[in-house]
């Protein structure tokens, strides 16, 4: 790197330089460490469940590229697939065989998806699914839930989670009031509010979009029957039900949350795991809805890099390896090990902090309030989380730099890493 830098840790020097050329010095807000204080570090390489920063520090990683690294970082099978595909060309803008194989795999693994279209990000997937739902129904109103993050498109950046929540600015500047007026926001897990809205305006609602397990305000789980209520009320009113499984799809089960919960949405948005660490998104569902997309129908959607051969080769290799290793069974077992360790630490320390986990996704909320929605999540003690985060980071364990994010376990995490993490977390809690 040909940079003229002052003396000091290389991460600090890189961050100072980055701030000269990149807004805030980062290309995604949560990376800025604003919620926890201090400056972000810069990664030089990653392998398995570990990352090494540019100053040589080694960390056990529970961020995992925010979800995609389900096999761990730089798995051999994915790297080999990338090399093989790249040798034939990195992009064509013309149909390629990987697109067909990925589409077939998605439709086979997710029963609710009859047809699918590839895009390049989760944001693009949710944005396109909503446009499609509006075009299909001829309606305009959208319903989402407080704290559910569905990407940064205008219609969806209203009462959002993830980086917007972390920075205390859930309603972004630059979103025209007209967009916000067409988006109704409800509390998650509130059936009464849902029924009241649909009774009054059900005939106006084109789509209801939801993270079935909200994972951008921590990890929040639906109350028993809530997802079925969403399915029933949207079907009754002719509203398109969209499951945003960008984070949970292929992460918790082959068929995602909808497989675990036995719910079939009309449309599903996917990403993260299906890219093997490269930029990929997808949306799919009922064939009669999907056939409203151009070139068959009047709803326009396009993308130069959609179906990129290198990204889809990486994703297909990752999915095949998951299947080969019986990955979801192993991930549940690793997750159970972590859960038992965390609960034991909380018990020994006499803390009532709330722990939530499904498979390889988890969150420890620094609150003794049961977390059923965003308002519950906001009762968390952010100062305590901040101290916990920095203690863990200083002792070689990297969790997401925000209370309002989900942690991820990979197949590369072993018993030894879990035991070390438990030791570090226990000391961090004792130091609060």
KOLTI-208199 format. One line per 5 residues: their letters; for each residue x, y, z of C-alpha. Coordinates in pm, 1 decimal. Each point is the difference from the previous one (the first is absolute). Layout:
BEGIN
A) X,Y,Z ~ ... .
//
This chain:
BEGIN
XXXXX) 0.0,0.0,0.0 ~ 157.9,326.5,-108.0 ~ -130.9,227.0,278.0 ~ 190.8,273.1,179.3 ~ -98.5,-53.1,364.2 .
XXXXX) 108.3,126.2,341.9 ~ 135.1,-234.7,265.3 ~ -244.0,-212.7,202.1 ~ -219.7,-307.9,-40.2 ~ -71.9,-66.9,-366.2 .
XXXXX) -378.9,-26.5,55.2 ~ -4.1,349.0,150.7 ~ 204.8,138.7,-286.7 ~ -223.8,-166.5,-257.8 ~ -310.5,137.3,170.1 .
XXXXX) 141.8,352.3,1.7 ~ 77.9,-34.4,-369.3 ~ -338.3,-154.7,-78.6 ~ -183.0,290.7,161.1 ~ 160.3,229.4,-257.0 .
XXXXX) -156.9,-188.8,-291.2 ~ -297.3,-201.2,133.8 ~ -290.6,154.1,197.1 ~ 65.5,-90.0,363.1 ~ 290.8,-215.1,-115.0 .
XXXXX) -223.2,-303.9,-59.1 ~ -214.5,-142.6,-278.9 ~ -279.5,-119.3,230.7 ~ -96.1,197.7,313.9 ~ 9.4,-271.3,268.1 .
XXXXX) 368.7,-57.7,-75.6 ~ 83.1,342.6,143.8 ~ -22.4,-118.5,366.1 ~ -221.2,300.6,83.1 ~ -219.0,-214.0,227.1 .
XXXXX) 293.6,-131.7,203.5 ~ 252.8,280.8,-21.5 ~ 354.7,-11.1,-125.7 ~ 119.8,-54.6,-354.4 ~ -58.5,-301.8,-224.0 .
XXXXX) 280.0,-237.4,-86.5 ~ 95.3,-103.7,-353.0 ~ 21.1,-367.2,-95.5 ~ 290.0,-141.2,-197.3 ~ -120.8,-358.6,-31.9 .
XXXXX) -251.3,-252.7,130.4 ~ 0.1,-377.8,19.2 ~ -237.8,-240.0,168.1 ~ -159.3,173.0,299.6 ~ 290.5,240.6,47.4 .
XXXXX) 99.6,338.7,-136.8 ~ 333.1,184.9,13.1 ~ 14.7,377.7,-8.5 ~ 266.3,207.0,-173.1 ~ 188.2,31.0,330.5 .
XXXXX) 24.5,-377.5,39.9 ~ -269.4,-44.5,265.4 ~ -184.4,-333.5,-21.8 ~ -371.4,-16.9,86.5 ~ -267.4,-268.6,26.0 .
XXXXX) -270.5,139.4,-227.1 ~ -374.2,-16.8,68.0 ~ -97.8,250.6,-269.3 ~ 83.4,-221.1,-296.0 ~ -40.1,272.2,-264.0 .
XXXXX) -341.4,69.0,162.4 ~ -126.2,-346.2,-87.5 ~ 139.1,-137.2,-326.9 ~ 301.7,-184.2,147.2 ~ -199.8,-302.0,116.3 .
XXXXX) 286.6,-239.5,-80.5 ~ 251.3,238.3,151.0 ~ 228.3,242.4,-182.5 ~ 174.8,-99.6,-324.9 ~ -120.0,-362.9,-13.7 .
XXXXX) 201.0,-199.7,-251.4 ~ -304.1,-117.2,-195.5 ~ -122.5,356.5,-54.5 ~ 343.4,138.7,-88.5 ~ 51.1,-277.8,-254.8 .
XXXXX) -342.5,69.1,-152.6 ~ 84.2,369.2,-31.4 ~ 330.2,-77.7,-171.2 ~ -161.0,-242.5,-241.9 ~ -278.2,239.6,-96.1 .
XXXXX) 226.0,305.8,-23.1 ~ 232.4,-172.5,-245.7 ~ -290.3,-12.4,-245.0 ~ -87.8,368.3,47.1 ~ -116.1,207.9,295.7 .
XXXXX) -312.7,149.2,-158.3 ~ -195.1,-39.5,-322.9 ~ -327.9,190.5,9.2 ~ -129.7,-303.8,-190.0 ~ -178.6,-306.7,144.4 .
XXXXX) 238.7,-255.3,150.7 ~ -46.9,-355.6,134.6 ~ 60.6,99.9,364.5 ~ -318.9,208.8,-7.0 ~ -209.8,-298.8,-96.1 .
XXXXX) 159.0,-228.6,257.0 ~ -44.6,254.2,280.3 ~ -362.1,62.6,-97.5 ~ -69.2,-374.0,-5.1 ~ 168.1,-47.7,337.8 .
XXXXX) -195.7,284.4,162.0 ~ -331.1,-129.7,-133.9 ~ 78.1,-352.3,120.2 ~ 114.5,107.4,346.8 ~ -271.8,260.4,69.8 .
XXXXX) -347.4,-149.0,-65.8 ~ -177.2,338.2,-22.4 ~ 221.6,110.5,-290.4 ~ -116.0,-110.4,-343.5 ~ 202.0,255.2,-197.0 .
XXXXX) 288.1,223.1,103.8 ~ 199.1,293.0,-132.3 ~ 359.4,71.7,94.3 ~ 117.3,348.9,97.3 ~ 316.3,137.6,159.7 .
XXXXX) -100.6,88.0,358.2 ~ -262.3,-50.0,267.3 ~ -110.9,361.6,-37.8 ~ -59.7,-55.9,-370.1 ~ -195.4,-317.7,76.8 .
XXXXX) -239.9,164.2,247.0 ~ -41.3,312.6,-211.7 ~ -85.7,-209.5,-304.3 ~ -235.4,-231.1,190.7 ~ -201.6,299.0,123.2 .
XXXXX) -22.0,151.0,-347.4 ~ -116.2,-337.7,-127.7 ~ -263.8,-31.1,273.0 ~ -132.3,345.7,-83.2 ~ -8.4,-79.3,-369.0 .
XXXXX) -174.0,-331.7,62.0 ~ -268.0,135.4,234.6 ~ -47.9,346.5,-148.1 ~ 25.8,139.3,355.5 ~ 256.6,234.0,151.5 .
XXXXX) 8.3,-34.2,378.6 ~ 277.1,-196.4,171.4 ~ 5.5,-140.4,354.1 ~ 322.3,-67.6,189.7 ~ 96.9,-48.8,363.8 .
XXXXX) 185.7,231.1,232.7 ~ 368.3,-93.0,11.2 ~ -8.7,-232.4,-301.1 ~ 268.0,106.8,-246.0 ~ -60.8,-81.3,-366.0 .
XXXXX) 278.9,192.1,-166.0 ~ 40.5,368.7,-70.0 ~ -256.0,66.8,-274.1 ~ -229.8,295.7,66.6 ~ -323.2,-191.2,67.0 .
XXXXX) 170.2,-219.4,257.8 ~ 224.3,237.6,191.5 ~ -279.8,90.4,238.6 ~ 29.5,-111.7,364.1 ~ 282.2,-226.6,-109.9 .
XXXXX) 255.1,-202.0,191.4 ~ 364.8,-89.6,-64.4 ~ 233.1,294.9,-57.3 ~ -282.1,254.8,2.2 ~ -105.0,-112.4,347.3 .
XXXXX) 356.6,-19.9,124.7 ~ 51.7,364.7,-85.4 ~ -324.3,113.2,159.2 ~ -139.2,121.3,-331.7 ~ -255.7,-257.7,-112.7 .
XXXXX) -165.9,230.8,-252.1 ~ 263.5,105.8,-250.4 ~ 30.6,348.2,-138.8 ~ -61.9,6.6,-373.7 ~ -310.0,-221.6,13.1 .
XXXXX) -289.6,202.4,-149.6 ~ -305.3,30.1,229.4 ~ -216.0,-154.2,-273.5 ~ 192.6,-326.5,27.1 ~ -36.4,-7.8,377.7 .
XXXXX) -372.1,73.3,-29.0 ~ -47.6,-319.8,-199.4 ~ 179.2,-211.2,262.5 ~ -187.7,-100.3,316.0 ~ 218.1,-119.8,288.2 .
XXXXX) -127.0,-238.1,269.3 ~ 158.7,-142.5,315.7 ~ 127.6,-352.8,-53.3 ~ -199.1,-271.9,182.0 ~ -306.6,227.6,39.8 .
XXXXX) -299.1,-188.0,-144.0 ~ -251.7,259.2,119.7 ~ 171.9,282.1,-190.7 ~ 20.5,-222.3,-306.6 ~ -370.4,-80.9,9.1 .
XXXXX) -96.2,363.4,53.9 ~ 202.5,116.2,-299.4 ~ -129.4,-264.3,-239.2 ~ -358.6,55.3,109.5 ~ 34.1,367.3,-90.7 .
XXXXX) 231.5,-6.3,-302.6 ~ 42.0,-359.9,-114.1 ~ -133.8,83.0,-347.4 ~ 286.3,250.8,-49.1 ~ 289.1,-222.3,106.6 .
XXXXX) 210.3,-141.8,-281.5 ~ 255.3,-177.4,215.5 ~ 99.6,-82.5,353.6 ~ 373.7,-54.5,33.4 ~ 158.1,-153.4,308.2 .
XXXXX) 319.4,-155.7,123.8 ~ -162.8,-316.7,139.1 ~ 273.8,-0.4,262.9 ~ 95.0,369.3,25.2 ~ 378.2,6.4,11.8 .
XXXXX) 91.0,363.7,-54.1 ~ -94.7,124.2,346.3 ~ 167.7,-288.4,174.8 ~ -180.9,-331.5,-45.4 ~ -372.6,13.6,75.2 .
XXXXX) -216.1,-310.9,-23.8 ~ -369.6,-10.0,-93.7 ~ -253.2,-98.3,261.2 ~ -174.4,-333.2,-69.5 ~ -258.2,48.9,-274.2 .
XXXXX) 113.0,347.3,-105.8 ~ 144.1,-101.7,-337.2 ~ -307.5,-210.2,-72.2 ~ -211.2,306.6,79.7 ~ 194.3,193.9,-263.1 .
XXXXX) -64.6,-274.8,-252.0 ~ -370.9,-18.1,77.0 ~ -74.2,373.1,2.2 ~ 193.4,75.7,-318.6 ~ -169.9,-287.6,-182.7 .
XXXXX) -339.5,125.9,116.1 ~ 62.2,349.5,-137.0 ~ 184.5,-88.6,-321.4 ~ 326.2,147.9,129.8 ~ 333.3,-142.7,-111.9 .
XXXXX) 191.2,-143.7,296.4 ~ 375.6,50.9,-39.6 ~ 247.8,-179.7,223.5 ~ 333.6,179.6,8.7 ~ 232.1,-295.8,52.8 .
XXXXX) 310.5,176.2,-123.5 ~ 157.7,-79.5,335.1 ~ -181.7,-320.2,103.5 ~ -35.3,-166.6,-340.0 ~ 234.5,-301.7,-32.5 .
XXXXX) 146.9,107.5,336.1 ~ -246.7,-179.4,231.7 ~ -130.0,-273.9,-230.0 ~ -7.7,-89.7,-368.1 ~ -343.1,160.1,-20.6 .
XXXXX) 71.5,279.9,246.7 ~ -239.1,113.7,272.8 ~ -297.8,-92.2,-215.1 ~ 111.2,-362.7,13.7 ~ 48.2,13.2,377.7 .
XXXXX) -334.8,172.8,60.7 ~ -204.6,-173.2,-271.0 ~ -107.9,327.0,-164.9 ~ -6.7,62.9,-378.1 ~ 36.0,368.9,-89.2 .
XXXXX) -87.6,128.0,-345.9 ~ 345.8,146.6,-63.4 ~ 336.0,-55.2,167.0 ~ 312.9,216.6,-6.4 ~ 339.8,-167.1,28.4 .
XXXXX) 368.4,92.3,12.3 ~ 312.6,-42.7,211.3 ~ 53.4,-380.7,18.7 ~ -88.1,-55.5,-368.1 ~ 292.2,220.9,-104.7 .
XXXXX) 271.0,-186.0,186.9 ~ 132.4,337.1,116.9 ~ -43.4,179.5,-332.9 ~ -278.1,253.5,-78.6 ~ -319.4,-190.0,-84.1 .
XXXXX) -371.4,36.5,64.9 ~ -313.6,-169.3,-129.1 ~ -376.5,21.8,24.6 ~ -252.1,-262.6,-97.2 ~ -333.9,-156.1,75.9 .
XXXXX) -329.4,-87.9,-161.7 ~ 31.2,-38.4,-376.4 ~ -312.0,206.9,-71.5 ~ 154.2,293.5,186.5 ~ 352.6,-43.3,-137.3 .
XXXXX) -132.8,-10.8,-357.5 ~ -98.5,365.7,39.6 ~ 369.6,83.1,-33.7 ~ 141.1,120.3,-331.4 ~ 49.4,-141.9,-257.6 .
XXXXX) -322.0,-195.4,61.5 ~ -191.5,268.3,187.0 ~ -20.9,374.8,59.1 ~ 217.0,26.5,315.0 ~ 349.1,107.6,-100.0 .
XXXXX) 311.7,-122.4,176.9 ~ 351.3,-40.9,-138.5 ~ 364.5,-14.9,104.4 ~ 329.8,-9.6,-186.4 ~ 165.2,-235.4,248.1 .
XXXXX) -309.0,-206.6,85.8 ~ 89.3,-368.4,-16.6 ~ 373.4,71.2,12.4 ~ 175.3,-331.4,-73.7 ~ 276.5,32.7,260.0 .
XXXXX) -238.8,92.5,281.3 ~ -244.3,-277.7,-84.5 ~ 279.2,-256.0,-32.6 ~ 111.8,95.8,351.1 ~ -355.1,-22.4,134.7 .
XXXXX) -70.4,-335.3,-159.7 ~ 323.2,-142.9,139.8 ~ -96.3,121.0,346.9 ~ -349.7,-147.1,-17.3 ~ 131.3,-334.1,-122.4 .
XXXXX) 256.4,-11.8,280.2 ~ -269.8,78.6,256.3 ~ -203.6,-290.0,-131.8 ~ 300.4,-232.8,-15.3 ~ 95.3,72.1,362.8 .
XXXXX) -358.1,-21.1,128.3 ~ 78.7,354.3,102.5 ~ -320.4,105.4,173.0 ~ 18.3,-288.9,246.9 ~ 360.6,88.2,84.4 .
XXXXX) -76.8,371.2,29.9 ~ -284.2,-71.1,241.7 ~ 237.0,-212.7,209.8 ~ 265.6,274.1,6.0 ~ -268.9,256.6,81.3 .
XXXXX) -120.7,-213.6,289.4 ~ 352.2,-12.5,140.8 ~ 19.7,377.2,-10.3 ~ -345.9,40.1,149.6 ~ 76.1,-224.7,296.5 .
XXXXX) 324.1,188.4,63.5 ~ -169.2,341.1,-13.7 ~ -287.2,-102.4,226.1 ~ 244.0,-148.6,249.1 ~ 201.8,322.3,6.5 .
XXXXX) -315.1,208.0,53.3 ~ -110.9,-232.6,279.2 ~ 335.8,17.6,177.1 ~ 11.4,378.1,-28.6 ~ -359.3,36.9,118.6 .
XXXXX) -100.1,191.7,-315.2 ~ -343.5,-7.0,-159.2 ~ 114.7,112.7,-345.0 ~ -210.2,-147.1,-279.2 ~ 152.3,-259.1,-233.2 .
XXXXX) -163.2,-100.8,-328.7 ~ 121.0,-254.5,-254.6 ~ -122.0,-190.7,-302.4 ~ 251.7,-237.3,-151.8 ~ 313.1,195.9,-84.0 .
XXXXX) -146.6,347.1,72.3 ~ 3.3,152.9,348.5 ~ -27.2,318.6,204.4 ~ 61.4,87.3,364.1 ~ -213.1,301.0,93.4 .
XXXXX) 134.0,198.6,293.9 ~ -345.0,34.7,152.7 ~ -208.7,-207.1,240.4 ~ -314.5,81.2,-200.8 ~ -131.7,-271.2,-230.8 .
XXXXX) 64.3,124.3,-353.9 ~ -302.1,-37.0,-228.5 ~ 39.4,317.1,-208.1 ~ 220.5,300.7,-62.5 ~ -117.4,194.1,303.6 .
XXXXX) 97.7,-292.1,222.1 ~ 341.1,-16.4,-168.5 ~ 55.3,367.9,70.9 ~ -9.8,-67.9,374.7 ~ 347.6,-152.0,-34.4 .
XXXXX) 280.2,156.4,203.4 ~ 218.4,133.8,-281.4 ~ 275.6,112.2,235.3 ~ 30.1,-353.5,137.2 ~ 3.4,-143.3,-350.7 .
XXXXX) 272.5,246.2,-98.1 ~ 224.0,-112.9,286.2 ~ -71.3,-365.5,-77.1 ~ 81.2,47.3,-368.8 ~ 334.8,169.1,58.1 .
XXXXX) 106.4,-250.1,266.6 ~ -70.6,-287.2,-239.9 ~ 175.2,178.6,-286.5 ~ 305.5,66.2,215.2 ~ 12.7,-370.0,88.4 .
XXXXX) -33.2,-143.5,-349.0 ~ -375.5,-42.4,-56.6 ~ -183.9,212.3,-254.9 ~ -374.8,50.3,31.6 ~ -199.5,248.0,-208.6 .
XXXXX) 74.6,360.5,107.7 ~ -363.8,69.5,88.6 ~ -256.2,-136.3,244.3 ~ -247.3,7.1,-286.3 ~ 162.0,-264.2,-218.2 .
XXXXX) -5.9,-379.0,-14.3 ~ 299.5,-228.1,50.1 ~ 84.5,-288.4,-231.9 ~ 159.1,-338.6,56.3 ~ 173.2,-188.9,-281.6 .
XXXXX) 92.0,-360.5,-60.1 ~ 359.8,107.2,62.1 ~ -66.6,79.9,367.0 ~ 125.4,-285.4,216.6 ~ -39.6,-103.1,362.4 .
XXXXX) 329.7,169.4,79.5 ~ -115.2,334.5,-140.8 ~ -327.9,-26.3,188.4 ~ 177.9,-70.8,327.4 ~ 235.3,294.5,-51.5 .
XXXXX) -295.1,225.3,-87.1 ~ -180.7,-106.4,317.1 ~ 307.8,83.8,208.5 ~ 31.7,344.2,-157.8 ~ -371.9,76.4,23.0 .
XXXXX) -9.0,-107.3,364.9 ~ 287.2,231.5,86.5 ~ -161.9,281.7,-199.5 ~ -327.2,-34.2,190.3 ~ 183.9,-13.2,332.4 .
XX) 176.3,324.3,-89.4 ~ -321.9,196.7,-56.7 .
//
